[in-house]
């Protein structure tokens, strides 16, 4: 078969036939690159990445100046998780052809994946100088600008042009949908997500191995406070298929079940997801597959419900919390307050995380003024709990519970009560980083076994297979529980100052993968937790038993 005929097979996507023909061609003429080249490309498409790498390396020995071959080699290395060699392959391609848009785009995508955003952007910009109509470069540059922040208009312009050039580009529609949602254009965002799902019902990430261990279906919905899963399921040994849940769109249940050895519901915020969660619940129940964080359980994880459910756990201090309509809260504040709460109080916009629209207020007049900014919204009113340490600093500890196992994730130390890791000065204070590392190595230096048991019980009370817990010990020896939910972010650290955290963060990812594997293999329960969340009485019994008081 000639090179032109093999090219025609590739263009038609007939990869198995191309593999057979290319293998025969390579056997007949092992000193010619063409057979090896097409054999490698076919095997890349068939997911045979190690075999593809061998064929492409043989071709590159015979055609060392062929840029396309080095691009294919880079792809094979990337699929095998060998990022440094993938980068070298793309850079070698650019040495062979400095104007290769494909090499520039692939290198940019890899650098973006590695967190080297400025380098990635430079490659995409160079790509656009050569080919202003590269829809891939336009999409990636728009996504990068959104990721960096502060360039919304440019990001939207790049993404809109990418979609105009490639109307079938579902990925760009999803990215633009996310940007429009964040910037407040809910109608435009919904239109983009709907269009993306019509173009391609599933967004798929292939396993980082030649034969996937299993297939996971991930349910998400725009603007619903989804669990950030890029790190948890990225570069995994299983296939991931993302499905957007929309309130008025039919589902192809046969397609979804075929991709769902296990289901992961990422719609994780009971407030932001209030409208879509019932639809996700119905879908998950109709799929009938083992599910992590079923929507039914997520619906009971708002702050008020969690505070009520956890009240009375031994060794724990659960600040009272209530959700109130803005108008009702303002009226109460103007009338002198609410009997069940005393100032100072924490007031936050319902659904918000990360410290946005969240303040500690010293009197009821301040509460009324705060709510007056958005009187149409709902708010959480929470009793302030002073958790300042003896040295004057505030410490907030985060654990992640996976399949019933409690794993430390980080310690944030700050000189102010509103503690988030990104707000602290830990990058400039070595003693803080060393203290965090000590906690990660041995949480029992901070929390003894009865208190760790109380934290496990708090996580188990939700019934969720995956959730986070933010907490701190107070000066009375109690553990202040700030929140437990499935929305908490887990990611590895790119900054070398905090690289000491990565082995402990990797344990969380490994535990998450092990939980999925267990469920995909036939596990029937929700990830090591009770089918129904235990009540306060049973939680207390668990904690007393751990403390030896039962």
ChimeraX attribute file (.defattr): number of C-alpha atoms within 10 A of each C-alpha:
attribute: neighborCount
match mode: 1-to-1
recipient: residues
	/A:1	11
	/A:2	12
	/A:3	13
	/A:4	9
	/A:5	12
	/A:6	22
	/A:7	13
	/A:8	13
	/A:9	19
	/A:10	19
	/A:11	10
	/A:12	10
	/A:13	13
	/A:14	14
	/A:15	21
	/A:16	16
	/A:17	14
	/A:18	25
	/A:19	24
	/A:20	12
	/A:21	20
	/A:22	25
	/A:23	21
	/A:24	16
	/A:25	21
	/A:26	21
	/A:27	13
	/A:28	11
	/A:29	13
	/A:30	16
	/A:31	14
	/A:32	17
	/A:33	23
	/A:34	20
	/A:35	29
	/A:36	29
	/A:37	26
	/A:38	29
	/A:39	30
	/A:40	31
	/A:41	26
	/A:42	27
	/A:43	22
	/A:44	23
	/A:45	16
	/A:46	14
	/A:47	19
	/A:48	19
	/A:49	26
	/A:50	18
	/A:51	16
	/A:52	27
	/A:53	24
	/A:54	16
	/A:55	24
	/A:56	29
	/A:57	21
	/A:58	21
	/A:59	27
	/A:60	21
	/A:61	12
	/A:62	17
	/A:63	16
	/A:64	16
	/A:65	15
	/A:66	16
	/A:67	24
	/A:68	19
	/A:69	25
	/A:70	27
	/A:71	27
	/A:72	25
	/A:73	32
	/A:74	30
	/A:75	27
	/A:76	29
	/A:77	22
	/A:78	19
	/A:79	23
	/A:80	19
	/A:81	15
	/A:82	13
	/A:83	19
	/A:84	12
	/A:85	16
	/A:86	25
	/A:87	23
	/A:88	17
	/A:89	25
	/A:90	29
	/A:91	21
	/A:92	21
	/A:93	28
	/A:94	21
	/A:95	14
	/A:96	16
	/A:97	15
	/A:98	13
	/A:99	16
	/A:100	19
	/A:101	22
	/A:102	19
	/A:103	27
	/A:104	26
	/A:105	25
	/A:106	23
	/A:107	27
	/A:108	29
	/A:109	23
	/A:110	22
	/A:111	19
	/A:112	19
	/A:113	12
	/A:114	12
	/A:115	13
	/A:116	14
	/A:117	20
	/A:118	13
	/A:119	14
	/A:120	24
	/A:121	23
	/A:122	14
	/A:123	23
	/A:124	27
	/A:125	20
	/A:126	17
	/A:127	24
	/A:128	20
	/A:129	13
	/A:130	13
	/A:131	14
	/A:132	12
	/A:133	16
	/A:134	20
	/A:135	23
	/A:136	25
	/A:137	29
	/A:138	27
	/A:139	26
	/A:140	26
	/A:141	28
	/A:142	29
	/A:143	23
	/A:144	20
	/A:145	19
	/A:146	21
	/A:147	14
	/A:148	11
	/A:149	10
	/A:150	10
	/A:151	13
	/A:152	18
	/A:153	13
	/A:154	14
	/A:155	24
	/A:156	21
	/A:157	14
	/A:158	23
	/A:159	28
	/A:160	20
	/A:161	18
	/A:162	25
	/A:163	20
	/A:164	13
	/A:165	15
	/A:166	15
	/A:167	16
	/A:168	15
	/A:169	19
	/A:170	23
	/A:171	20
	/A:172	27
	/A:173	26
	/A:174	24
	/A:175	23
	/A:176	28
	/A:177	28
	/A:178	22
	/A:179	23
	/A:180	19
	/A:181	18
	/A:182	15
	/A:183	12
	/A:184	10
	/A:185	13
	/A:186	16
	/A:187	11
	/A:188	16
	/A:189	24
	/A:190	20
	/A:191	13
	/A:192	22
	/A:193	24
	/A:194	21
	/A:195	19
	/A:196	24
	/A:197	20
	/A:198	13
	/A:199	15
	/A:200	15
	/A:201	19
	/A:202	20
	/A:203	18
	/A:204	16
	/A:205	16
	/A:206	20
	/A:207	22
	/A:208	19
	/A:209	19
	/A:210	18
	/A:211	14
	/A:212	15
	/A:213	16
	/A:214	18
	/A:215	23
	/A:216	27
	/A:217	25
	/A:218	27
	/A:219	20
	/A:220	24
	/A:221	23
	/A:222	22
	/A:223	18
	/A:224	20
	/A:225	22
	/A:226	21
	/A:227	22
	/A:228	17
	/A:229	17
	/A:230	11
	/A:231	15
	/A:232	21
	/A:233	20
	/A:234	16
	/A:235	17
	/A:236	20
	/A:237	19
	/A:238	23
	/A:239	24
	/A:240	26
	/A:241	21
	/A:242	21
	/A:243	20
	/A:244	20
	/A:245	23
	/A:246	18
	/A:247	13
	/A:248	7
	/A:249	11
	/A:250	8
	/A:251	13
	/A:252	9
	/A:253	12
	/A:254	10
	/A:255	11
	/A:256	20
	/A:257	18
	/A:258	11
	/A:259	21
	/A:260	24
	/A:261	22
	/A:262	27
	/A:263	28
	/A:264	27
	/A:265	26
	/A:266	24
	/A:267	31
	/A:268	30
	/A:269	27
	/A:270	25
	/A:271	20
	/A:272	19
	/A:273	23
	/A:274	17
	/A:275	12
	/A:276	20
	/A:277	28
	/A:278	15
	/A:279	15
	/A:280	24
	/A:281	18
	/A:282	12
	/A:283	16
	/A:284	20
	/A:285	14
	/A:286	11
	/A:287	17
	/A:288	12
	/A:289	20
	/A:290	25
	/A:291	29
	/A:292	25
	/A:293	23
	/A:294	24
	/A:295	29
	/A:296	15
	/A:297	19
	/A:298	25
	/A:299	19
	/A:300	19
	/A:301	24
	/A:302	23
	/A:303	24
	/A:304	17
	/A:305	14
	/A:306	21
	/A:307	22
	/A:308	16
	/A:309	22
	/A:310	26
	/A:311	19
	/A:312	15
	/A:313	23
	/A:314	21
	/A:315	22
	/A:316	22
	/A:317	23
	/A:318	24
	/A:319	18
	/A:320	18
	/A:321	21
	/A:322	18
	/A:323	19
	/A:324	17
	/A:325	15
	/A:326	23
	/A:327	18
	/A:328	14
	/A:329	24
	/A:330	21
	/A:331	12
	/A:332	16
	/A:333	19
	/A:334	15
	/A:335	12
	/A:336	11
	/A:337	19
	/A:338	12
	/A:339	7
	/A:340	9
	/A:341	15
	/A:342	14
	/A:343	16
	/A:344	17
	/A:345	20
	/A:346	18
	/A:347	23
	/A:348	22
	/A:349	22
	/A:350	22
	/A:351	20
	/A:352	16
	/A:353	14
	/A:354	13
	/A:355	13
	/A:356	10
	/A:357	17
	/A:358	18
	/A:359	17
	/A:360	18
	/A:361	17
	/A:362	13
	/A:363	15
	/A:364	22
	/A:365	15
	/A:366	16
	/A:367	25
	/A:368	22
	/A:369	14
	/A:370	20
	/A:371	24
	/A:372	15
	/A:373	11
	/A:374	14
	/A:375	17
	/A:376	11
	/A:377	14
	/A:378	20
	/A:379	25
	/A:380	23
	/A:381	23
	/A:382	25
	/A:383	20
	/A:384	20
	/A:385	18
	/A:386	13
	/A:387	21
	/A:388	19
	/A:389	14
	/A:390	9
	/A:391	7
	/A:392	11
	/A:393	13
	/A:394	21
	/A:395	24
	/A:396	23
	/A:397	25
	/A:398	20
	/A:399	25
	/A:400	27
	/A:401	28
	/A:402	26
	/A:403	23
	/A:404	22
	/A:405	16
	/A:406	19
	/A:407	21
	/A:408	22
	/A:409	26
	/A:410	21
	/A:411	26
	/A:412	21
	/A:413	24
	/A:414	21
	/A:415	15
	/A:416	14
	/A:417	18
	/A:418	17
	/A:419	19
	/A:420	17
	/A:421	17
	/A:422	10
	/A:423	15
	/A:424	17
	/A:425	15
	/A:426	20
	/A:427	13
	/A:428	10
	/A:429	10
	/A:430	12
	/A:431	10
	/A:432	18
	/A:433	21
	/A:434	14
	/A:435	14
	/A:436	23
	/A:437	19
	/A:438	15
	/A:439	19
	/A:440	23
	/A:441	14
	/A:442	11
	/A:443	18
	/A:444	13
	/A:445	10
	/A:446	14
	/A:447	18
	/A:448	11
	/A:449	14
	/A:450	18
	/A:451	23
	/A:452	19
	/A:453	22
	/A:454	24
	/A:455	26
	/A:456	22
	/A:457	24
	/A:458	27
	/A:459	29
	/A:460	25
	/A:461	23
	/A:462	28
	/A:463	28
	/A:464	31
	/A:465	27
	/A:466	30
	/A:467	25
	/A:468	24
	/A:469	24
	/A:470	20
	/A:471	23
	/A:472	25
	/A:473	23
	/A:474	19
	/A:475	12
	/A:476	9
	/A:477	13
	/A:478	17
	/A:479	22
	/A:480	20
	/A:481	22
	/A:482	20
	/A:483	19
	/A:484	26
	/A:485	25
	/A:486	27
	/A:487	20
	/A:488	23
	/A:489	16
	/A:490	20
	/A:491	16
	/A:492	16
	/A:493	13
	/A:494	12
	/A:495	10
	/A:496	9
	/A:497	13
	/A:498	16
	/A:499	13
	/A:500	16
	/A:501	20
	/A:502	16
	/A:503	12
	/A:504	18
	/A:505	23
	/A:506	17
	/A:507	14
	/A:508	25
	/A:509	21
	/A:510	16
	/A:511	18
	/A:512	21
	/A:513	18
	/A:514	14
	/A:515	22
	/A:516	26
	/A:517	20
	/A:518	16
	/A:519	22
	/A:520	21
	/A:521	14
	/A:522	12
	/A:523	17
	/A:524	14
	/A:525	15
	/A:526	22
	/A:527	24
	/A:528	19
	/A:529	21
	/A:530	16
	/A:531	14
	/A:532	13
	/A:533	20
	/A:534	19
	/A:535	14
	/A:536	19
	/A:537	13
	/A:538	14
	/A:539	25
	/A:540	21
	/A:541	16
	/A:542	21
	/A:543	25
	/A:544	18
	/A:545	13
	/A:546	16
	/A:547	17
	/A:548	9
	/A:549	9
	/A:550	10
